Amino acid sequence: MPVIDRVANDYLDDVTFLAVAGRGSLERTAEVAEGLFSDNLTWGLDDSIWALYGVPGQPAAVLITRGVVVDLWFGETTEPFLRERLDRLVSLG
């Protein structure tokens, strides 16, 4: 998450970042989220999202534009990899 949080600042005008919290209680998730996310990211707790996008666990990322999934990957990522994927997403509009 630190990589996403760092990179998000450069894409705030073009990309909305939503972190879907891990499976757990809302109270515990809120505590952890405060330490992981800056104002660059919003977070939510909705178990239906996991199944909707076929995400078996964390970390995972789904990039969506105009209601269409355009990219999906599992596992941690590097800053250059993330920037490449976000640049592609932005270019799709």
Backbone as CSV, one residue per row, in Angstrom:
resi,resn,N_x,N_y,N_z,CA_x,CA_y,CA_z,C_x,C_y,C_z
1,MET,0.794,-1.204,0.000,0.000,0.000,0.000,0.841,1.276,0.000
2,PRO,2.005,1.296,0.615,2.783,2.536,0.575,3.108,2.983,-0.843
3,VAL,3.368,2.055,-1.753,3.683,2.430,-3.133,2.468,3.093,-3.773
4,ILE,1.314,2.514,-3.597,0.097,3.080,-4.180,-0.184,4.454,-3.588
5,ASP,-0.026,4.573,-2.290,-0.279,5.849,-1.633,0.665,6.928,-2.156
6,ARG,1.939,6.588,-2.354,2.918,7.550,-2.878,2.585,7.965,-4.305
7,VAL,2.297,7.008,-5.140,2.040,7.267,-6.558,0.709,7.980,-6.767
8,ALA,-0.267,7.682,-5.952,-1.613,8.244,-6.110,-1.603,9.762,-6.188
9,ASN,-0.738,10.392,-5.451,-0.693,11.853,-5.431,-0.490,12.446,-6.824
10,ASP,0.238,11.753,-7.684,0.520,12.256,-9.026,-0.627,12.020,-10.013
11,TYR,-1.635,11.265,-9.607,-2.734,10.914,-10.515,-4.103,11.366,-10.003
12,LEU,-4.133,12.165,-8.965,-5.400,12.523,-8.336,-6.379,13.226,-9.267
13,ASP,-5.883,13.933,-10.269,-6.784,14.616,-11.204,-7.410,13.656,-12.215
14,ASP,-6.833,12.469,-12.369,-7.271,11.541,-13.411,-7.811,10.209,-12.907
15,VAL,-7.440,9.820,-11.694,-7.770,8.483,-11.189,-8.346,8.590,-9.788
16,THR,-9.387,7.836,-9.527,-9.925,7.709,-8.172,-9.377,6.423,-7.586
17,PHE,-8.760,6.510,-6.446,-8.170,5.356,-5.783,-9.070,4.914,-4.640
18,LEU,-9.497,3.670,-4.708,-10.331,3.086,-3.669,-9.666,1.823,-3.183
19,ALA,-9.348,1.767,-1.930,-8.756,0.567,-1.341,-9.877,-0.213,-0.659
20,VAL,-10.011,-1.464,-1.031,-11.012,-2.322,-0.402,-10.320,-3.050,0.731
21,ALA,-10.794,-2.819,1.914,-10.143,-3.339,3.113,-10.233,-4.853,3.193
22,GLY,-9.300,-5.400,3.936,-9.271,-6.838,4.175,-10.486,-7.306,4.944
23,ARG,-10.711,-8.564,4.881,-11.867,-9.141,5.563,-11.638,-9.083,7.059
24,GLY,-12.532,-8.442,7.729,-12.433,-8.295,9.177,-13.506,-7.353,9.660
25,SER,-13.467,-7.041,10.927,-14.472,-6.141,11.484,-14.221,-4.715,11.002
26,LEU,-15.276,-3.944,10.942,-15.152,-2.546,10.525,-14.256,-1.780,11.491
27,GLU,-14.364,-2.056,12.773,-13.565,-1.346,13.773,-12.075,-1.614,13.571
28,ARG,-11.707,-2.872,13.428,-10.290,-3.224,13.254,-9.768,-2.686,11.922
29,THR,-10.571,-2.773,10.902,-10.175,-2.275,9.593,-9.925,-0.774,9.648
30,ALA,-10.777,-0.028,10.324,-10.608,1.421,10.447,-9.295,1.760,11.144
31,GLU,-8.951,1.004,12.179,-7.695,1.246,12.887,-6.496,1.053,11.964
32,VAL,-6.498,-0.035,11.224,-5.387,-0.339,10.328,-5.331,0.666,9.178
33,ALA,-6.481,1.017,8.621,-6.539,1.934,7.484,-5.926,3.285,7.829
34,GLU,-6.147,3.755,9.035,-5.594,5.050,9.427,-4.077,5.074,9.326
35,GLY,-3.430,3.937,9.566,-1.985,3.871,9.492,-1.451,3.614,8.102
36,LEU,-2.302,3.162,7.191,-1.852,2.794,5.848,-2.121,3.853,4.795
37,PHE,-3.197,4.602,4.936,-3.655,5.466,3.858,-3.543,6.936,4.229
38,SER,-3.150,7.733,3.259,-3.209,9.189,3.423,-4.524,9.654,2.792
39,ASP,-4.640,10.931,2.574,-5.842,11.472,1.930,-5.906,11.133,0.446
40,ASN,-4.845,10.533,-0.093,-4.823,10.146,-1.501,-5.756,8.982,-1.799
41,LEU,-6.054,8.190,-0.795,-6.852,6.978,-0.976,-8.096,7.024,-0.111
42,THR,-9.172,6.535,-0.653,-10.347,6.284,0.165,-10.441,4.775,0.339
43,TRP,-11.121,4.335,1.338,-11.216,2.905,1.555,-12.642,2.523,1.892
44,GLY,-12.908,1.276,1.667,-14.231,0.760,1.956,-14.151,-0.673,2.427
45,LEU,-15.222,-1.129,3.015,-15.310,-2.496,3.497,-16.588,-3.085,2.922
46,ASP,-16.429,-3.869,1.866,-17.582,-4.470,1.201,-17.140,-5.815,0.630
47,ASP,-17.460,-6.892,1.324,-17.019,-8.223,0.909,-17.483,-8.607,-0.489
48,SER,-18.552,-8.009,-0.988,-19.045,-8.380,-2.310,-18.061,-8.011,-3.417
49,ILE,-17.234,-7.024,-3.172,-16.265,-6.591,-4.176,-15.255,-7.693,-4.467
50,TRP,-14.887,-8.457,-3.466,-13.910,-9.540,-3.658,-14.410,-10.502,-4.734
51,ALA,-15.613,-10.982,-4.592,-16.168,-11.955,-5.540,-16.472,-11.308,-6.892
52,LEU,-16.948,-10.078,-6.870,-17.311,-9.383,-8.091,-16.151,-9.329,-9.091
53,TYR,-14.942,-9.117,-8.572,-13.778,-9.008,-9.444,-12.875,-10.243,-9.392
54,GLY,-13.323,-11.307,-8.746,-12.556,-12.546,-8.707,-11.247,-12.433,-7.952
55,VAL,-11.235,-11.640,-6.907,-10.023,-11.433,-6.125,-10.002,-12.433,-4.965
56,PRO,-9.012,-13.348,-4.966,-8.960,-14.364,-3.920,-8.324,-13.876,-2.620
57,GLY,-7.555,-12.799,-2.666,-6.886,-12.291,-1.466,-6.128,-11.029,-1.783
58,GLN,-5.420,-10.544,-0.788,-4.677,-9.311,-0.963,-3.187,-9.602,-0.978
59,PRO,-2.403,-8.764,-1.591,-2.774,-7.575,-2.345,-3.225,-7.918,-3.768
60,ALA,-4.094,-7.090,-4.262,-4.600,-7.213,-5.627,-4.986,-5.822,-6.102
61,ALA,-4.955,-5.616,-7.411,-5.350,-4.326,-7.973,-6.223,-4.560,-9.200
62,VAL,-7.241,-3.735,-9.320,-8.145,-3.775,-10.462,-8.240,-2.349,-10.996
63,LEU,-7.961,-2.173,-12.275,-8.082,-0.860,-12.899,-9.309,-0.876,-13.793
64,ILE,-10.167,0.116,-13.594,-11.448,0.165,-14.295,-11.605,1.541,-14.930
65,THR,-12.062,1.563,-16.160,-12.433,2.818,-16.799,-13.740,2.608,-17.543
66,ARG,-14.623,3.565,-17.418,-15.935,3.514,-18.071,-16.662,2.200,-17.791
67,GLY,-16.484,1.677,-16.591,-17.167,0.460,-16.184,-16.565,-0.830,-16.700
68,VAL,-15.397,-0.747,-17.339,-14.752,-1.923,-17.914,-13.424,-2.179,-17.197
69,VAL,-13.208,-3.415,-16.776,-11.925,-3.794,-16.181,-10.892,-3.830,-17.300
70,VAL,-9.849,-3.012,-17.169,-8.814,-2.951,-18.198,-7.495,-3.546,-17.735
71,ASP,-7.369,-3.813,-16.451,-6.149,-4.410,-15.929,-6.434,-5.007,-14.567
72,LEU,-5.716,-6.069,-14.253,-5.891,-6.764,-12.986,-4.605,-7.500,-12.684
73,TRP,-4.117,-7.381,-11.456,-2.958,-8.162,-11.060,-3.021,-8.457,-9.567
74,PHE,-2.277,-9.486,-9.189,-2.217,-9.922,-7.799,-0.782,-9.792,-7.308
75,GLY,-0.638,-9.453,-6.075,0.684,-9.329,-5.473,1.130,-7.888,-5.374
76,GLU,2.198,-7.701,-4.648,2.749,-6.360,-4.482,3.309,-5.863,-5.813
77,THR,3.455,-4.559,-5.910,3.932,-3.971,-7.151,5.022,-2.952,-6.860
78,THR,5.772,-2.634,-7.889,6.804,-1.611,-7.770,6.248,-0.289,-8.290
79,GLU,6.912,0.776,-7.950,6.462,2.086,-8.416,6.509,2.209,-9.937
80,PRO,7.594,1.786,-10.609,7.597,1.893,-12.080,6.480,1.074,-12.735
81,PHE,6.245,-0.122,-12.239,5.176,-0.971,-12.778,3.823,-0.282,-12.613
82,LEU,3.558,0.244,-11.428,2.286,0.899,-11.154,2.102,2.132,-12.025
83,ARG,3.137,2.923,-12.168,3.043,4.127,-13.007,2.762,3.760,-14.468
84,GLU,3.398,2.721,-14.962,3.148,2.274,-16.335,1.681,1.894,-16.506
85,ARG,1.149,1.144,-15.575,-0.248,0.708,-15.661,-1.208,1.884,-15.533
86,LEU,-0.922,2.807,-14.634,-1.798,3.972,-14.469,-1.726,4.903,-15.673
87,ASP,-0.549,5.070,-16.249,-0.429,5.887,-17.463,-1.278,5.295,-18.588
88,ARG,-1.258,3.984,-18.703,-2.072,3.312,-19.721,-3.559,3.528,-19.439
89,LEU,-3.942,3.421,-18.185,-5.343,3.627,-17.796,-5.794,5.051,-18.156
90,VAL,-4.977,6.028,-17.813,-5.316,7.430,-18.085,-5.426,7.663,-19.592
91,SER,-4.578,7.031,-20.370,-4.614,7.229,-21.812,-5.908,6.670,-22.432
92,LEU,-6.517,5.710,-21.749,-7.789,5.149,-22.234,-8.971,6.063,-21.955
93,GLY,-8.757,6.983,-21.005,-9.804,7.945,-20.686,-10.826,7.368,-19.814
